[in-house]
Amino acid sequence: MTTPLPPFDWDIFCCVVDNFGDIGVTWRLARQLKREGNIAAHGDEVQVRLWVDDLASFARICPGLDPAQDGQWVEGIYIQHWHETLPTDMTPARVVIEAFACELPAPFIERMAELMASQPSPPCWLNLEYLSAESWVEDCHGLASPQRVSNKSLNKYFFFPGFTAKTGGLLCEHDLIAERELWQQDEAGLAAYWASLGLPPRQEHELRVSLFTYESDALKSLVENWCQSATPVTLLLPLGRSL
């Protein structure tokens, strides 16, 4: 017998385009909302559901995930495989996040519109944009984009992460800096981490760089420059098109 799903506070939709940028950010967002997104209406526990179209790619950064399962709980978050057929008993969450212009499925939007008749307010629909330092995002952050669905009007709001008080800010867990400092001081833990990647402990004066990027001629010139450096450099590049 299948255990019924709880009402969700957050729905996050992610389409894996390439590399691990989209899924990396949405997975981190889901975990932070689970821990710190204090809008739960049903008890004290926040309920988060993450919809992902490519579970095989997701599993590379989430070892506890089984790509063969259509729906599963991982770290207290419900992972739903997002494909053409949506679950029949699906109910949108209180807040629905459309990450990086992935476009919500039409039946899901229709269901959000239907809820307008039975709830005081429809789900809050956010279009999460890419991080930008450009000045124009301050004028666009928070703007509403009216959507006409089944003769009903729904607003989709633009959410722009950024570096100023007039943007949506940055993902930053409340204990991130303290955990980072502790991790960097844990010599045994660091040695075990490097060993798990097939690397020896970091040598004195060695520079170790973890780099996420898309294909770029600048990457080639950067590596060539490092090859000429007197400082030894170890470059960690995830599997993907840039590699």
C-alpha positions as a LaTeX table, in Angstrom:
\begin{tabular}{lrrr}
\hline
Residue & $x$ (\AA) & $y$ (\AA) & $z$ (\AA) \\
\hline
Met1 & 0.00 & 0.00 & 0.00 \\
Thr2 & 1.40 & 3.39 & $-1.01$ \\
Thr3 & 1.70 & 5.96 & 1.76 \\
Pro4 & $-0.12$ & 9.16 & 0.75 \\
Leu5 & 2.05 & 12.22 & 0.25 \\
Pro6 & 1.75 & 15.15 & 2.66 \\
Pro7 & 0.61 & 18.60 & 1.53 \\
Phe8 & 3.69 & 20.37 & 0.20 \\
Asp9 & 4.83 & 23.87 & 1.11 \\
Trp10 & 7.30 & 24.15 & $-1.78$ \\
Asp11 & 7.32 & 22.72 & $-5.32$ \\
Ile12 & 10.52 & 23.22 & $-7.32$ \\
Phe13 & 10.72 & 22.30 & $-11.01$ \\
Cys14 & 14.12 & 21.67 & $-12.60$ \\
Cys15 & 15.03 & 20.79 & $-16.17$ \\
Val16 & 18.60 & 19.45 & $-16.41$ \\
Val17 & 20.08 & 21.21 & $-19.45$ \\
Asp18 & 23.78 & 20.42 & $-19.22$ \\
Asn19 & 26.46 & 19.91 & $-16.60$ \\
Phe20 & 25.14 & 20.19 & $-13.05$ \\
Gly21 & 24.34 & 23.88 & $-12.71$ \\
Asp22 & 20.53 & 23.76 & $-12.78$ \\
Ile23 & 20.15 & 20.63 & $-10.69$ \\
Gly24 & 22.97 & 21.66 & $-8.34$ \\
Val25 & 21.30 & 24.97 & $-7.49$ \\
Thr26 & 17.78 & 23.56 & $-7.18$ \\
Trp27 & 18.94 & 20.65 & $-4.99$ \\
Arg28 & 20.78 & 23.06 & $-2.71$ \\
Leu29 & 17.72 & 25.33 & $-2.66$ \\
Ala30 & 15.45 & 22.40 & $-1.79$ \\
Arg31 & 17.68 & 21.37 & 1.12 \\
Gln32 & 17.89 & 24.91 & 2.46 \\
Leu33 & 14.12 & 25.36 & 2.22 \\
Lys34 & 13.67 & 22.07 & 4.07 \\
Arg35 & 15.89 & 23.31 & 6.89 \\
Glu36 & 15.10 & 27.02 & 6.91 \\
Gly37 & 11.98 & 27.70 & 4.82 \\
Asn38 & 9.68 & 28.39 & 7.74 \\
Ile39 & 6.27 & 28.66 & 6.06 \\
Ala40 & 4.89 & 25.22 & 6.98 \\
Ala41 & 1.11 & 25.26 & 7.38 \\
His42 & 0.74 & 21.62 & 8.41 \\
Gly43 & 2.68 & 21.10 & 11.63 \\
Asp44 & 6.23 & 22.26 & 12.22 \\
Glu45 & 7.96 & 20.37 & 9.41 \\
Val46 & 8.43 & 22.07 & 6.05 \\
Gln47 & 7.56 & 19.79 & 3.12 \\
Val48 & 9.53 & 20.24 & $-0.13$ \\
Arg49 & 9.03 & 18.45 & $-3.44$ \\
Leu50 & 11.63 & 18.66 & $-6.23$ \\
Trp51 & 10.59 & 17.77 & $-9.79$ \\
Val52 & 13.52 & 16.69 & $-12.00$ \\
Asp53 & 13.40 & 15.49 & $-15.62$ \\
Asp54 & 16.81 & 13.74 & $-15.60$ \\
Leu55 & 17.32 & 11.57 & $-12.53$ \\
Ala56 & 20.43 & 9.87 & $-13.94$ \\
Ser57 & 22.32 & 13.17 & $-14.02$ \\
Phe58 & 20.92 & 14.13 & $-10.62$ \\
Ala59 & 22.17 & 10.86 & $-9.11$ \\
Arg60 & 25.77 & 11.83 & $-9.91$ \\
Ile61 & 25.60 & 14.57 & $-7.26$ \\
Cys62 & 23.08 & 12.80 & $-5.02$ \\
Pro63 & 24.33 & 9.24 & $-4.36$ \\
Gly64 & 21.26 & 8.34 & $-2.28$ \\
Leu65 & 18.95 & 8.81 & $-5.28$ \\
Asp66 & 17.66 & 5.81 & $-7.26$ \\
Pro67 & 17.11 & 6.93 & $-10.90$ \\
Ala68 & 14.76 & 3.98 & $-11.47$ \\
Gln69 & 12.19 & 5.22 & $-8.97$ \\
Asp70 & 9.44 & 7.60 & $-10.09$ \\
Gly71 & 9.07 & 9.15 & $-6.63$ \\
Gln72 & 11.21 & 8.84 & $-3.51$ \\
Trp73 & 12.29 & 10.59 & $-0.31$ \\
Val74 & 15.91 & 11.72 & $-0.07$ \\
Glu75 & 17.15 & 13.73 & 2.93 \\
Gly76 & 13.56 & 14.51 & 3.86 \\
Ile77 & 12.76 & 15.93 & 0.40 \\
Tyr78 & 10.40 & 14.23 & $-2.03$ \\
Ile79 & 12.02 & 13.74 & $-5.44$ \\
Gln80 & 9.50 & 13.37 & $-8.25$ \\
His81 & 10.57 & 12.26 & $-11.72$ \\
Trp82 & 9.18 & 14.93 & $-14.04$ \\
His83 & 7.99 & 13.36 & $-17.27$ \\
Glu84 & 5.07 & 13.79 & $-19.67$ \\
Thr85 & 2.49 & 12.11 & $-17.42$ \\
Leu86 & 1.97 & 13.80 & $-14.07$ \\
Pro87 & 0.70 & 11.93 & $-10.99$ \\
Thr88 & $-3.11$ & 11.91 & $-10.95$ \\
Asp89 & $-3.36$ & 12.87 & $-7.28$ \\
Met90 & $-0.93$ & 15.78 & $-7.61$ \\
Thr91 & $-1.73$ & 18.97 & $-5.67$ \\
Pro92 & 0.46 & 22.05 & $-6.18$ \\
Ala93 & 2.33 & 23.38 & $-3.16$ \\
Arg94 & 1.79 & 26.74 & $-1.48$ \\
Val95 & 4.79 & 28.11 & $-3.40$ \\
Val96 & 5.72 & 26.83 & $-6.88$ \\
Ile97 & 9.18 & 27.62 & $-8.24$ \\
Glu98 & 9.83 & 27.42 & $-11.98$ \\
Ala99 & 13.62 & 27.26 & $-12.00$ \\
Phe100 & 15.63 & 28.85 & $-14.80$ \\
Ala101 & 12.84 & 29.22 & $-17.39$ \\
Cys102 & 12.05 & 25.50 & $-17.42$ \\
Glu103 & 8.29 & 26.17 & $-17.99$ \\
Leu104 & 5.77 & 24.38 & $-15.80$ \\
Pro105 & 3.74 & 21.58 & $-17.44$ \\
Ala106 & 0.35 & 22.79 & $-18.66$ \\
Pro107 & $-1.69$ & 20.34 & $-16.50$ \\
Phe108 & 0.11 & 21.60 & $-13.41$ \\
Ile109 & $-0.74$ & 25.22 & $-14.26$ \\
Glu110 & $-4.36$ & 24.20 & $-14.87$ \\
Arg111 & $-4.43$ & 22.59 & $-11.43$ \\
Met112 & $-3.09$ & 25.80 & $-9.86$ \\
Ala113 & $-5.90$ & 27.74 & $-11.55$ \\
Glu114 & $-8.48$ & 25.25 & $-10.26$ \\
Leu115 & $-7.32$ & 25.84 & $-6.70$ \\
Met116 & $-8.42$ & 29.46 & $-6.98$ \\
Ala117 & $-12.02$ & 28.28 & $-6.56$ \\
Ser118 & $-11.36$ & 26.31 & $-3.37$ \\
Gln119 & $-8.62$ & 28.31 & $-1.63$ \\
Pro120 & $-8.43$ & 31.93 & $-0.43$ \\
Ser121 & $-5.38$ & 32.46 & $-2.64$ \\
Pro122 & $-3.73$ & 30.41 & $-5.39$ \\
Pro123 & $-0.18$ & 29.07 & $-5.06$ \\
Cys124 & 2.53 & 31.71 & $-5.25$ \\
Trp125 & 4.22 & 31.14 & $-8.64$ \\
Leu126 & 7.87 & 32.20 & $-8.90$ \\
Asn127 & 10.06 & 32.25 & $-11.99$ \\
Leu128 & 13.55 & 31.78 & $-10.55$ \\
Glu129 & 16.04 & 33.45 & $-12.86$ \\
Tyr130 & 19.81 & 33.04 & $-13.16$ \\
Leu131 & 22.15 & 34.92 & $-10.85$ \\
Ser132 & 23.24 & 38.25 & $-12.30$ \\
Ala133 & 25.27 & 41.26 & $-11.18$ \\
Glu134 & 23.84 & 43.51 & $-13.91$ \\
Ser135 & 22.02 & 46.62 & $-12.73$ \\
Trp136 & 18.81 & 46.00 & $-14.70$ \\
Val137 & 17.80 & 43.04 & $-12.53$ \\
Glu138 & 16.91 & 45.43 & $-9.69$ \\
Asp139 & 14.06 & 46.81 & $-11.82$ \\
Cys140 & 12.80 & 43.34 & $-12.80$ \\
His141 & 13.03 & 41.53 & $-9.48$ \\
Gly142 & 9.56 & 40.94 & $-8.06$ \\
Leu143 & 7.64 & 42.02 & $-11.16$ \\
Ala144 & 4.41 & 40.17 & $-11.92$ \\
Ser145 & 3.70 & 38.52 & $-15.26$ \\
Pro146 & $-0.09$ & 37.94 & $-15.55$ \\
Gln147 & $-0.97$ & 34.53 & $-17.00$ \\
Arg148 & $-4.43$ & 33.70 & $-18.38$ \\
Val149 & $-5.38$ & 30.10 & $-17.55$ \\
Ser150 & $-8.88$ & 28.67 & $-18.11$ \\
Asn151 & $-10.45$ & 32.14 & $-17.96$ \\
Lys152 & $-8.64$ & 32.79 & $-14.69$ \\
Ser153 & $-5.76$ & 35.16 & $-14.07$ \\
Leu154 & $-2.63$ & 33.90 & $-12.33$ \\
Asn155 & 0.43 & 36.00 & $-11.59$ \\
Lys156 & 3.92 & 34.63 & $-12.12$ \\
Tyr157 & 6.55 & 36.67 & $-10.30$ \\
Phe158 & 10.15 & 37.12 & $-11.45$ \\
Phe159 & 12.75 & 36.32 & $-8.81$ \\
Phe160 & 16.27 & 37.49 & $-9.62$ \\
Pro161 & 19.13 & 36.36 & $-7.35$ \\
Gly162 & 21.73 & 39.10 & $-7.06$ \\
Phe163 & 24.20 & 41.01 & $-4.95$ \\
Thr164 & 22.18 & 44.04 & $-3.82$ \\
Ala165 & 19.30 & 44.66 & $-1.42$ \\
Lys166 & 16.97 & 45.23 & $-4.39$ \\
Thr167 & 17.46 & 41.67 & $-5.70$ \\
Gly168 & 16.64 & 38.24 & $-4.30$ \\
Gly169 & 20.07 & 37.81 & $-2.72$ \\
Leu170 & 22.16 & 34.64 & $-2.64$ \\
Leu171 & 21.75 & 31.09 & $-1.38$ \\
Cys172 & 23.68 & 30.96 & 1.88 \\
Glu173 & 22.88 & 28.49 & 4.63 \\
His174 & 23.00 & 30.12 & 8.08 \\
Asp175 & 25.89 & 27.89 & 9.22 \\
Leu176 & 27.75 & 27.72 & 5.89 \\
Ile177 & 30.75 & 29.93 & 6.77 \\
Ala178 & 31.32 & 28.27 & 10.15 \\
Glu179 & 31.11 & 24.78 & 8.60 \\
Arg180 & 33.53 & 25.81 & 5.84 \\
Glu181 & 36.09 & 27.05 & 8.36 \\
Leu182 & 35.81 & 23.86 & 10.43 \\
Trp183 & 36.16 & 21.71 & 7.30 \\
Gln184 & 39.28 & 23.57 & 6.18 \\
Gln185 & 40.88 & 22.99 & 9.59 \\
Asp186 & 40.10 & 19.25 & 9.63 \\
Glu187 & 43.33 & 17.81 & 8.22 \\
Ala188 & 42.24 & 14.18 & 8.56 \\
Gly189 & 38.89 & 14.91 & 6.98 \\
Leu190 & 40.50 & 16.79 & 4.12 \\
Ala191 & 42.97 & 13.98 & 3.49 \\
Ala192 & 40.08 & 11.50 & 3.37 \\
Tyr193 & 38.20 & 13.76 & 0.98 \\
Trp194 & 41.16 & 14.11 & $-1.40$ \\
Ala195 & 41.72 & 10.34 & $-1.22$ \\
Ser196 & 38.07 & 9.76 & $-2.21$ \\
Leu197 & 38.86 & 11.70 & $-5.41$ \\
Gly198 & 42.05 & 9.75 & $-6.02$ \\
Leu199 & 44.28 & 12.64 & $-4.96$ \\
Pro200 & 47.15 & 12.81 & $-2.43$ \\
Pro201 & 47.00 & 15.36 & 0.42 \\
Arg202 & 47.46 & 18.96 & $-0.69$ \\
Gln203 & 51.12 & 19.98 & $-0.69$ \\
Glu204 & 52.49 & 23.23 & 0.72 \\
His205 & 52.05 & 26.12 & $-1.76$ \\
Glu206 & 49.91 & 23.94 & $-4.05$ \\
Leu207 & 46.84 & 25.65 & $-5.49$ \\
Arg208 & 43.72 & 23.48 & $-5.79$ \\
Val209 & 40.88 & 24.86 & $-7.87$ \\
Ser210 & 37.35 & 23.49 & $-8.24$ \\
Leu211 & 36.00 & 25.01 & $-11.45$ \\
Phe212 & 32.49 & 25.01 & $-12.86$ \\
Thr213 & 32.21 & 26.48 & $-16.34$ \\
Tyr214 & 30.74 & 26.01 & $-19.77$ \\
Glu215 & 32.81 & 25.55 & $-22.91$ \\
Ser216 & 35.08 & 28.56 & $-23.34$ \\
Asp217 & 38.29 & 29.44 & $-25.12$ \\
Ala218 & 39.20 & 31.29 & $-21.92$ \\
Leu219 & 39.42 & 27.94 & $-20.13$ \\
Lys220 & 42.14 & 26.76 & $-22.52$ \\
Ser221 & 44.17 & 29.94 & $-22.06$ \\
Leu222 & 43.71 & 29.75 & $-18.27$ \\
Val223 & 45.03 & 26.17 & $-18.17$ \\
Glu224 & 47.95 & 27.08 & $-20.45$ \\
Asn225 & 48.80 & 29.95 & $-18.10$ \\
Trp226 & 48.71 & 27.64 & $-15.09$ \\
Cys227 & 51.05 & 25.24 & $-16.89$ \\
Gln228 & 53.65 & 28.01 & $-17.03$ \\
Ser229 & 53.21 & 28.92 & $-13.35$ \\
Ala230 & 55.88 & 28.23 & $-10.74$ \\
Thr231 & 53.03 & 27.33 & $-8.36$ \\
Pro232 & 51.78 & 23.75 & $-8.75$ \\
Val233 & 48.09 & 23.73 & $-9.65$ \\
Thr234 & 45.53 & 20.91 & $-9.39$ \\
Leu235 & 42.34 & 21.65 & $-11.35$ \\
Leu236 & 39.16 & 19.79 & $-10.44$ \\
Leu237 & 36.65 & 19.87 & $-13.29$ \\
Pro238 & 33.33 & 17.97 & $-13.12$ \\
Leu239 & 32.26 & 15.63 & $-15.90$ \\
Gly240 & 30.49 & 17.63 & $-18.58$ \\
Arg241 & 30.93 & 19.51 & $-21.79$ \\
Ser242 & 33.72 & 21.76 & $-20.50$ \\
Leu243 & 35.88 & 18.74 & $-19.65$ \\
\hline
\end{tabular}
